[in-house]
Amino acid sequence: MLQPTLDYEQVGLVAGLEVHQQLLTERKMFCHCPAGLYTREHDGVVLRHMRPTLSELGEYDGTALMEFKTRKNIIYLLHESNVCTYEMDDTPPFLVNQQALDVAIEQCLMLGCDIVDEVHIARKQYLDGSIPTGFQRTAIVGVNGHLPFRGRQLGITQVSVEEDSCREVADRGHLVVWRTDRLGMPLIETVTEPELRTPEEVAEAIMLIGLVCRSTGHVRTGLGASRQDINVSVRGGRRVEIKGVPQAGWAPALVHGEAWRQVNLLGLRDELVRRGFRGPDDLTVDRVDVTELLAASRVDYLRREGWQKLIEAEGRRPGLELGEGPFRVWALRLPGLAGTLDWPTQPGYVFASELAGRVRVVSGLDLPPVLLYRGNWPSGAAGELELLNKRLAGGDGDDWVVVWGPEQDLHTAAGEVRLRYLDALEGVPSETRQAFADGHTDFERILPGPDRMYPDTDSPPTCMTRERVEALRRALPPPPWERQRRYAEAGLATKTIEYLIRRGGAALVDRVVERCGADLRQAGIFFGERLRGLARRGVDVTAIAADRWEQLFELLVEQPLLWEVWAELVRIMVEERTSSPADLAAAREWGRPPPNWPELLERLLARKPDHRLDESGRWRFYMGLAMDELRGRVAGAEVAALLQERPEVRGEVR
């Protein structure tokens, strides 16, 4: 879809990041369960319901109240290999994982943060079911950092360490199912200042922070190991959090779309004010039961029997996925709001989509199309559209939407439609939105506030001693921007440099350069390009330990001739893991030319091609025969020089 253009400076776009990165620890954050042990099966199921609690200030968090309104049945799938009673909130936490704290300190040092004197664990309330306790344990480790970015400094607000949430398996109606294998794994959260001004800057900053995380070699990689929340606002708007962006490549379209959405929502606010809407008393939503009016509808799901067939086909059960009450169809009349449902928001979407998002999440009425209105009414049911227009007749400035399902859910849906219009009077509501690969977002929940945070009295503070911090500082690898500069000066391509830093190859490059005297460019190409190609051909290069790579480069520096058989040598190193590269090469007589190799060449030249070849073809034929015998033992350039002098290759008759 063609994206509309937008002058980001003119609209006052600002964005910030919250980058979440799983840590490569042996166990989870607050228990002794193994970290990183994923399962697809389960041997236990727990059903729970969440309810909000008061904060330390005696206030309820708005997000917690919204989640409570959804009336979710929450099921957890448990496997005894990776979950214990701590995760199910049946026992107190163990002491915080010190290995995870060390990795968080490393991140703080890489970003120039001030390390806190004591790490205090806090509880952050979550009632969406993603954490069975209803809260996430989290702690700030460093503050006030920065990193070089596009010729300026990008501020880092804080670096925190926290426990990961469950993996969502399914979310249908009033039932959400979570798998608990990821639950409790240590994360670091790096929060930037809102200093990013374009969608491209956001993507670049995600990549850079990712490089910082990967530089230590103490974080997990792969799908789901890193997730970003992007906070976006425009001038006059409010902070909106785009949640769970899995990769930097999604960021430009998501940020652009959210900026465009906020600009349009501000325009809708101005239009509502122009129409005389000032506050809650000016906005009404009238509920009209049209169940019988549409009893013979051509739209299956608007008929009682059609709805019943649909929920049976979907496998939705009363008391689990389905809400309470009989099936009804309601029309919600919107006095004075004609045309607002088709008001554009994000590219390709309209304000009716905003209403549908709130209804879907909060009421549990999530079967598409969630709601109907004039703009998306099915073409085969035009007669019913006329019936509704007559039944809901008001002024020319009125509009309406239709919702259907269990009666209790319709009460919730009607309330959410009105609340979303009340938010529209303010312009842009502060909310968290779900990210999609095509660049659009949908409502997830209202944005949490400070009332969801309170101290965790079960966890003692951890003192950050000077000795501990300095020991970690001395062991730090070079920061990624320093490696990028050094590798670029050596002639390595940008993509190769980023791959080396992200995948851990940079540590091997630096090791063999420093300890073996290897050429930086040659080592970078080896670990950043050649081994990738070998891995794609099925060779498990990850099975080779760092000390054996060092032995290999010591051998290559001593005997450069072995570069001509590097692939074969690496394959053998994978298969024969107890022998040194030098022994493997010596066993095959690689690296030393045979004393009679010119005589061997004479014998090979006596062979004739099976068919007629030109001079170029003859040269390739004899060169291939020779290198099959001499590769790794005689330099190819020497063999080629001798062959070029031979009349057999030139086609001359002797």
C-alpha positions in Angstrom: 0.0 0.0 0.0 1.3 3.5 -0.9 2.1 5.4 2.3 1.0 9.0 2.5 3.9 11.5 2.8 4.5 13.3 6.1 6.9 16.1 7.1 8.1 14.7 10.4 9.7 17.9 11.6 6.5 19.9 10.8 4.3 17.6 12.8 6.8 17.4 15.7 7.4 13.6 15.6 9.4 12.3 18.6 10.0 8.6 19.4 11.8 6.6 22.1 12.6 3.0 22.6 12.3 0.2 25.2 14.6 -2.6 24.0 14.1 -5.9 25.7 16.8 -8.5 25.4 16.8 -12.0 26.9 20.0 -12.9 28.8 22.1 -16.0 28.3 21.9 -17.3 31.8 21.7 -20.9 33.0 18.7 -20.4 35.2 15.7 -18.0 35.5 15.6 -14.7 37.3 14.1 -15.7 40.6 14.1 -19.5 40.7 16.4 -22.4 39.8 14.5 -23.5 36.7 16.6 -23.7 33.6 16.4 -20.7 31.2 16.0 -21.2 27.5 14.4 -24.7 27.7 11.4 -24.4 25.5 8.7 -27.1 25.3 5.7 -27.7 23.0 3.9 -30.2 25.3 2.5 -29.7 28.8 1.8 -32.0 31.7 -0.2 -29.6 33.8 -2.9 -26.9 33.3 -3.9 -24.1 35.7 -7.0 -21.8 35.3 -6.8 -18.4 36.9 -8.6 -15.1 37.1 -7.0 -11.7 37.7 -8.3 -8.8 39.8 -6.6 -5.4 40.4 -5.0 -4.3 43.7 -4.4 -0.9 45.1 -1.0 0.7 44.6 1.1 2.0 47.5 -0.7 5.3 47.1 -4.1 3.7 47.4 -4.9 4.1 43.7 -6.0 1.6 41.0 -4.0 1.5 37.8 -6.2 2.3 34.8 -4.8 -0.5 32.7 -5.5 -3.0 35.5 -9.1 -1.8 35.7 -9.4 -2.2 31.9 -8.0 -5.8 32.0 -10.4 -6.7 34.8 -13.3 -5.5 32.7 -12.4 -8.1 30.0 -13.4 -10.9 32.3 -10.7 -13.2 31.0 -10.4 -16.9 31.8 -6.6 -17.5 31.9 -5.1 -20.9 31.3 -1.4 -21.7 31.9 0.2 -24.7 30.2 2.9 -26.1 32.5 5.8 -28.5 31.9 7.7 -29.9 34.9 11.0 -29.4 33.2 10.9 -25.6 33.1 8.4 -24.3 35.6 8.0 -24.5 39.4 5.8 -23.2 42.2 7.5 -19.8 42.2 6.2 -19.0 38.7 2.7 -20.0 39.8 2.9 -17.7 42.8 2.7 -20.5 45.3 6.2 -19.9 46.9 8.2 -16.8 47.4 11.1 -15.8 45.0 14.6 -17.1 45.4 17.4 -14.5 45.6 17.8 -12.6 42.4 20.0 -14.2 39.7 23.5 -12.6 40.1 24.6 -13.7 36.7 21.8 -11.7 35.2 22.8 -8.7 37.3 26.3 -8.9 35.9 25.1 -8.9 32.3 22.9 -5.9 33.1 25.9 -4.1 34.6 27.9 -4.9 31.5 25.1 -3.2 29.4 25.2 -0.2 31.7 28.9 0.2 31.3 28.8 -0.1 27.5 26.2 2.7 27.5 28.1 4.9 30.0 25.3 4.7 32.6 25.7 5.5 36.3 25.4 2.3 38.2 23.0 2.4 41.2 24.4 1.8 44.7 21.7 -0.8 45.5 19.4 -2.8 43.2 15.9 -2.8 44.6 13.3 -5.2 43.2 9.9 -3.6 42.4 6.6 -5.1 41.2 5.0 -3.9 38.0 1.3 -4.9 37.8 0.1 -6.9 34.7 -3.4 -8.2 34.6 -3.5 -9.5 31.0 -2.5 -12.9 32.3 1.0 -12.9 30.8 2.5 -13.3 34.3 0.6 -15.6 36.7 1.5 -13.6 39.8 -0.3 -10.5 38.3 3.0 -8.6 38.4 6.5 -8.6 37.0 9.5 -8.3 39.2 11.9 -5.6 37.8 14.8 -3.5 39.0 16.8 -0.5 37.8 20.5 -1.1 37.4 21.8 2.0 35.7 20.6 5.5 34.7 21.7 8.5 32.7 23.6 6.8 29.9 24.2 7.7 26.2 25.5 6.2 23.0 26.9 7.9 19.9 24.3 8.2 17.2 24.4 10.0 13.9 26.9 12.5 15.0 25.1 13.2 18.3 24.5 11.5 21.7 21.3 9.5 22.1 20.3 9.6 25.8 19.7 6.4 27.7 17.2 6.9 30.5 17.8 3.7 32.3 18.7 0.0 32.0 16.6 -2.4 34.0 16.7 -6.2 34.7 13.4 -8.0 34.8 11.7 -11.4 34.3 10.2 -12.4 31.0 6.5 -13.1 30.6 4.7 -16.2 29.2 4.3 -17.1 25.5 0.8 -16.6 24.2 -0.7 -19.7 22.6 -4.3 -18.5 21.9 -6.5 -15.6 22.7 -10.2 -16.1 21.7 -13.1 -14.3 23.3 -12.8 -14.5 27.1 -10.2 -17.2 27.1 -6.4 -16.6 26.8 -3.9 -19.5 26.9 -0.3 -19.1 27.9 2.8 -21.4 27.8 5.1 -20.9 30.7 8.4 -22.1 29.4 9.7 -18.5 28.7 8.2 -17.2 32.0 10.8 -15.9 34.4 13.8 -15.8 32.0 16.0 -12.8 32.7 15.7 -9.7 30.5 17.4 -6.4 30.3 15.3 -3.4 29.2 17.2 -0.4 27.7 15.1 2.7 27.6 16.1 5.7 25.5 15.2 9.3 25.7 12.5 10.5 23.3 15.1 11.9 20.9 14.5 10.0 17.7 13.0 12.2 15.0 12.3 10.0 12.0 11.1 6.4 11.4 14.5 5.6 9.9 16.3 6.9 13.0 14.1 4.5 15.1 15.1 1.5 13.0 18.8 2.5 13.2 18.7 3.0 17.0 17.1 -0.5 17.4 20.0 -2.0 15.4 22.6 0.0 17.4 21.3 -1.0 20.8 21.0 -4.6 19.6 24.7 -4.4 18.6 25.6 -3.2 22.1 23.6 -6.1 23.7 25.2 -8.6 21.4 28.7 -7.3 21.9 29.0 -8.8 25.4 28.2 -12.3 24.1 26.0 -12.8 27.1 22.5 -12.4 25.5 20.3 -14.9 23.6 19.8 -14.8 19.9 17.1 -16.1 17.7 13.3 -15.5 17.2 11.7 -13.8 20.2 15.0 -13.2 22.1 14.8 -9.4 21.4 11.7 -7.3 21.3 11.2 -3.6 21.1 8.5 -1.2 22.3 8.4 2.0 20.3 7.0 5.1 22.0 5.7 7.7 19.5 4.0 11.0 19.6 3.5 14.1 17.5 3.0 17.8 18.5 -0.3 18.0 20.3 -0.6 14.2 20.6 0.3 11.8 23.4 2.7 9.0 23.9 1.5 5.8 22.3 3.5 2.6 22.8 3.8 0.2 19.9 4.3 -3.1 21.7 6.5 -6.1 20.9 8.1 -5.1 17.6 10.2 -8.2 16.7 12.7 -6.6 14.3 14.1 -3.3 13.3 12.8 -3.6 9.7 9.2 -3.2 10.9 9.9 0.1 12.6 9.8 2.7 9.8 6.3 1.7 8.6 5.0 1.4 12.2 6.3 4.8 13.3 5.1 6.5 10.1 1.7 4.9 10.5 1.4 6.0 14.1 2.5 9.6 13.3 -0.1 9.7 10.5 -2.8 8.3 12.8 -2.1 10.9 15.5 -2.2 13.7 13.0 -5.6 12.5 11.8 -6.9 12.0 15.3 -6.0 15.6 16.2 -8.0 16.6 13.1 -11.0 14.6 14.3 -10.8 16.3 17.7 -11.0 19.7 16.0 -13.9 18.5 13.9 -15.8 17.3 17.0 -15.1 20.6 18.7 -16.4 22.4 15.7 -19.6 20.4 15.9 -20.1 21.5 19.5 -18.8 18.5 21.4 -17.0 19.8 24.5 -17.3 17.1 27.2 -19.0 13.9 28.4 -22.4 15.5 28.7 -22.4 16.4 25.0 -21.8 12.8 23.8 -24.4 10.1 24.0 -24.6 6.5 22.7 -28.2 5.2 22.4 -28.6 1.4 22.6 -31.4 -0.1 20.4 -32.1 -3.8 20.4 -32.6 -4.9 16.7 -32.4 -8.6 17.3 -35.9 -9.2 15.9 -35.6 -6.7 13.2 -32.6 -8.7 11.8 -34.0 -12.1 12.7 -34.2 -13.0 8.9 -30.9 -11.3 8.0 -28.9 -12.5 5.0 -25.9 -12.0 7.2 -25.6 -15.3 9.0 -23.9 -14.1 12.2 -26.7 -11.6 12.8 -29.3 -14.4 13.1 -29.6 -16.4 16.3 -29.3 -19.8 14.6 -26.4 -18.5 12.4 -24.5 -17.2 15.4 -25.0 -20.6 17.1 -23.6 -22.5 14.2 -20.6 -20.1 14.1 -19.6 -20.5 17.7 -20.0 -24.3 17.5 -17.8 -24.3 14.4 -15.3 -22.1 16.3 -15.4 -24.4 19.3 -16.4 -21.6 21.7 -17.7 -22.8 25.0 -20.0 -21.0 27.5 -18.0 -20.0 30.6 -14.7 -20.1 28.8 -14.5 -18.3 25.4 -18.2 -17.1 25.4 -19.6 -14.3 27.6 -22.8 -14.5 29.6 -26.3 -13.8 28.5 -28.6 -14.6 25.5 -27.6 -13.7 21.9 -28.7 -10.2 21.0 -28.0 -7.7 18.2 -27.7 -4.0 19.2 -27.5 -0.9 17.2 -25.6 1.9 18.9 -26.9 5.3 17.7 -24.4 8.1 17.6 -26.2 11.5 17.6 -24.3 14.2 15.7 -21.4 11.9 14.7 -22.2 11.3 11.0 -19.1 10.8 8.9 -16.8 10.2 11.9 -16.7 6.4 11.4 -15.1 6.9 8.0 -12.6 9.5 9.3 -9.1 8.3 8.2 -6.7 7.3 10.9 -3.6 5.2 10.1 -3.0 4.5 6.4 -5.7 2.3 5.0 -7.9 2.5 8.2 -10.7 4.6 9.5 -12.0 5.6 13.0 -14.4 2.6 12.9 -11.3 0.5 13.2 -10.4 2.3 16.4 -13.9 1.4 17.8 -13.5 -2.2 16.6 -10.2 -2.5 18.4 -11.6 -1.5 21.7 -14.6 -3.7 21.4 -12.5 -6.7 20.4 -10.1 -6.4 23.3 -12.3 -5.3 26.1 -15.7 -6.9 25.4 -14.4 -10.2 24.0 -16.4 -9.8 20.8 -13.5 -10.7 18.5 -15.1 -12.6 15.6 -14.6 -10.5 12.5 -15.7 -8.0 11.4 -16.3 -7.2 15.1 -18.8 -4.4 14.3 -20.8 -3.2 11.3 -21.7 0.3 10.1 -22.8 1.9 6.8 -19.2 1.9 5.5 -18.7 -1.9 5.7 -22.2 -3.2 5.5 -22.4 -6.5 3.5 -23.4 -5.7 -0.1 -25.9 -8.6 -0.2 -27.9 -7.2 2.7 -28.8 -3.7 1.3 -32.4 -4.1 2.3 -31.5 -4.6 6.0 -29.5 -1.4 5.8 -32.6 0.5 4.8 -34.5 -1.1 7.7 -31.9 0.0 10.2 -31.8 3.5 8.7 -35.6 3.8 9.2 -35.5 2.3 12.7 -32.6 4.5 13.8 -33.8 7.6 12.0 -32.6 10.8 13.7 -31.1 13.9 12.3 -29.0 13.9 9.2 -26.0 14.3 11.4 -26.4 11.0 13.2 -24.7 7.7 12.6 -24.7 4.2 14.1 -22.8 0.9 14.5 -24.1 -2.6 15.1 -22.7 -5.2 17.5 -23.8 -8.7 18.3 -23.2 -11.6 20.7 -23.9 -12.5 24.3 -25.8 -9.7 26.0 -23.3 -9.0 28.8 -20.6 -8.4 26.2 -22.9 -6.0 24.3 -23.1 -3.9 27.5 -19.3 -3.7 27.6 -19.1 -3.0 23.9 -21.5 -0.1 24.1 -19.5 1.4 26.9 -16.3 1.1 25.0 -17.7 2.8 21.9 -18.7 5.8 24.1 -15.4 5.8 25.9 -13.4 5.8 22.6 -15.4 8.8 21.4 -14.7 10.5 24.7 -11.0 9.9 24.1 -11.5 11.4 20.6 -12.5 14.6 22.3 -9.0 14.8 23.8 -7.3 13.9 20.5 -4.9 11.0 20.9 -5.5 8.6 23.8 -2.4 7.2 25.6 -2.5 3.5 24.8 -0.5 0.4 24.0 -0.9 -0.9 20.4 -0.1 -4.3 18.9 2.3 -4.2 15.9 1.7 -6.0 12.6 4.2 -6.7 9.8 2.4 -4.6 7.2 2.9 -1.5 9.3 -0.5 -1.1 10.9 -1.3 -1.4 14.6 -4.4 -2.3 16.7 -5.5 -1.5 20.2 -4.0 -3.7 23.0 -4.7 -1.8 26.2 -4.6 1.7 27.6 -1.2 2.9 28.6 -0.2 1.9 32.1 0.6 4.6 34.7 2.8 4.9 37.7 0.1 3.4 40.0 1.0 -0.1 38.9 4.5 0.0 40.5 5.2 -0.8 44.1 8.1 -2.3 46.1 8.7 -6.1 46.4 9.0 -6.9 50.0 10.0 -10.5 49.3 13.3 -9.6 47.7 16.3 -8.0 49.6 18.4 -5.3 47.9 21.7 -6.1 46.2 24.7 -3.9 46.9 26.6 -2.9 43.8 30.2 -2.9 45.1 33.0 -0.9 43.3 35.1 -4.1 43.1 32.3 -5.9 41.2 31.7 -3.1 38.8 35.4 -2.6 38.0 36.0 -6.3 37.5 33.2 -6.3 34.9 34.5 -3.1 33.3 38.0 -4.6 32.8 36.5 -7.6 31.0 34.3 -5.6 28.6 34.7 -6.1 24.9 35.2 -3.0 22.7 31.9 -1.1 22.1 30.3 -1.8 18.7 31.0 1.7 17.3 34.7 1.3 18.0 34.7 -2.1 16.2 32.7 -0.7 13.3 35.3 2.1 12.8 38.2 -0.3 13.0 36.7 -3.0 10.8 35.6 -0.4 8.2 39.1 1.0 8.0 40.3 -2.6 7.3 38.0 -2.7 4.3 35.2 -4.9 5.6 31.7 -4.4 4.2 29.0 -2.8 6.5 26.8 -5.9 6.4 29.7 -8.1 7.3 30.6 -5.9 10.2 27.1 -5.9 11.6 26.8 -9.7 11.3 30.1 -10.2 13.1 29.0 -8.0 16.0 25.5 -9.4 16.2 26.4 -13.1 15.9 29.5 -13.0 18.1 32.1 -13.4 15.4 33.7 -10.1 16.2 35.1 -11.6 19.4 36.8 -14.4 17.4 38.1 -11.9 14.9 39.7 -9.8 17.6 41.1 -12.9 19.3 42.9 -14.3 16.2 44.2 -10.9 15.2 45.6 -10.1 18.7 46.9 -13.6 19.6 47.8 -15.1 16.2 48.8 -12.0 14.2 46.1 -12.7 11.6 45.1 -10.1 9.0 42.0 -8.2 10.2 40.3 -8.1 6.9 41.0 -11.7 6.1 39.8 -12.8 9.5 36.7 -10.7 9.2 35.8 -12.2 5.8 36.5 -15.7 7.2 34.2 -15.4 10.2 31.7 -13.0 8.7 31.2 -14.5 5.2 33.0 -17.7 4.5 31.8 -19.6 7.5 28.2 -18.4 6.9 28.4 -20.0 3.4 29.8 -23.2 4.9 27.0 -23.3 7.5 24.4 -22.9 4.8 25.8 -26.0 3.2 25.1 -28.0 6.4 28.5 -27.8 8.2 28.0 -27.2 11.9 30.7 -24.6 12.4 29.3 -23.7 15.8 30.7 -27.0 17.1 34.2 -25.7 16.9 35.4 -24.0 20.2 37.2 -20.7 20.3 40.5 -22.2 21.2 40.5 -24.4 18.1 39.8 -21.4 15.9 42.8 -19.9 17.4 44.9 -23.0 16.7 43.6 -22.9 13.1 44.7 -19.3 12.6 48.1 -19.9 14.1 48.5 -22.6 11.5 47.2 -20.4 8.7 49.6 -17.6 9.6 52.5 -20.1 9.7 51.4 -21.9 6.5 49.4 -19.5 4.3 49.2 -22.2 1.7 46.5 -23.8 3.8 44.1 -21.1 2.9 43.5 -23.0 -0.3 42.0 -25.9 1.7 40.3 -23.9 4.5 36.8 -25.3 3.8 38.0 -28.9 3.7 40.1 -28.3 6.9 37.1 -26.8 8.7 34.8 -29.7 7.7 37.4 -32.2 9.1 37.7 -30.1 12.3 33.9 -30.5 12.8 34.1 -34.2 12.3 37.3 -34.9 14.3 37.1 -32.7 17.4 39.9 -34.2 19.4 42.8 -33.5 16.9 44.4 -30.1 16.5 44.2 -28.4 13.1 48.0 -28.9 12.7 47.7 -32.6 13.1 44.7 -32.8 10.8 46.6 -30.9 8.1 49.8 -33.0 8.6 47.9 -36.3 8.3 46.9 -35.2 4.8 50.3 -33.8 3.9 48.8 -30.3 3.5 51.0 -27.3 3.8 54.2 -29.0 2.5 54.8 -29.4 -1.3 55.8 -33.0 -2.4 59.4 -33.1 -3.6 58.4 -34.6 -6.9 55.4 -32.5 -7.7 56.7 -31.2 -11.2 57.0 -34.9 -12.2 53.4 -35.5 -11.1 52.5 -32.6 -13.3 54.2 -34.3 -16.2 52.1 -37.4 -15.7 48.9 -35.4 -15.6 49.8 -33.6 -18.8 50.0 -37.0 -20.6 46.2 -37.4 -20.1 44.0 -36.1 -22.9 40.6 -34.5 -22.7 37.7 -36.7 -23.8 36.6 -34.1 -26.3 38.0 -31.2 -28.2 38.7 -28.0 -26.2 40.0 -24.5 -26.9 43.0 -23.2 -25.1 41.0 -21.8 -22.2 39.2 -25.1 -21.8 42.4 -27.1 -21.9 43.9 -24.8 -19.3 40.9 -25.4 -17.0 41.1 -29.2 -17.6 44.7 -29.5 -16.7 44.5 -27.0 -13.8 41.6 -29.0 -12.3 43.6 -32.3 -12.6 46.6 -30.7 -11.0 44.8 -29.0 -8.1 42.9 -32.2 -7.3 46.3 -33.7 -6.4 48.2 -30.6 -5.2 45.6 -28.3 -3.5 46.9 -27.4 -0.1 50.4 -28.6 -0.9 51.4 -26.3 -3.8 50.2 -22.8 -4.3 47.7 -22.6 -7.2 49.6 -19.6 -8.6 52.8 -21.8 -9.0 50.8 -24.6 -10.7 49.1 -22.1 -13.1 52.5 -20.5 -14.0 54.0 -23.8 -15.0 50.9 -24.9 -16.9 50.8 -21.7 -19.0 54.3 -22.5 -20.3 53.3 -26.0 -21.5 52.6 -26.7 -25.2 50.0 -29.3 -24.3 47.9 -26.5 -22.7 48.4 -24.1 -25.6 47.4 -26.9 -28.1 50.9 -27.1 -29.8 52.0 -30.4 -31.2 55.2 -31.6 -29.7 
